Amino acid sequence: MHFTSEQRLDDGVLEREFTLGEIPGALWTPGSAGPAPLILMAHNNGLPKAEPRLVARARYTAARGYAVATIDAAGCGDRPRSPADEEARADLRRAMRAGEPVDEIFESFIGPLVENAVPEWRTTLDALLALPEIGGRVGYSGWTAVGIRLAVVDPRIAAAGFFAGGYVPLAQREEARQVTIPLLFLLQWDDEGNPRQRALDLFDAFGSKEKTLHANLGGHTGTPWFEAEDGGRFYDRHLK
């Protein structure tokens, strides 16, 4: 892991960008001394690691005493996408403009994104846990499709917060039954791109004995900021 930039923010959080082979990422660590528990924060469906809402959540969470890391996994952010992926995205835009069904198109590129992203997240986790400023339990926050797979294949993930707004491929919907860690699931009740019943069915499928659903009125990007506070209390219970 090679750090390429570093700045101390007003809240005492240290923000650093890094590269790990071909993987670009960012790490926020609190100003307090001692190893901090880690939260992996994944953006949704190929958005960049610099997406403002993600950065705001990362800084807030780091100020609460956590190390927070995100990456641009394969096909995400500025990293190259395959011709098939670009074609699928173009088909998706056309279908959405025409009001046509889009599930099959989502399957064609979200599924491969998950397959390629999870190994890179695990490689990044290996490197992060070797840093002296990081120690203790590991949590996950963000993109549900990647989080389900990561929670199933990597026992180091101790708790997860998922956002219901992103498309979850059929394979991950089946895998949800194998997720048994404590879970916080955030649902926007009026999400224009994610049918409410599908999200409720997914919540029901999770195998966790401790799982909490928070539903708020509003569209896809309308998650209230107080959910960051509730999320912080959730991670405090399970990671500290």
Secondary structure, 3 states (H helix, E strand, C coil): CEEEEEEECCCCCEEEEEEECCEEEEEEECCCCCCEEEEEEECCCCCCCCCHHHHHHHHHHHHCCCEEEEECCCCCCCCCCCHHHHHHHHHHHHHHHHCCCCHHHHHHHHHHHHHHHHHHHHHHHHHHHCCCCEEEEEEEEEEHHHHHHHHHHCCCEEEEEEECCCCCCHHHHHHHHHCCCCEEEEEECCCCCCCHHHHHHHHHHCCCCCEEEEEECCCCCCCCCHHHHHHHHHHHHHHC
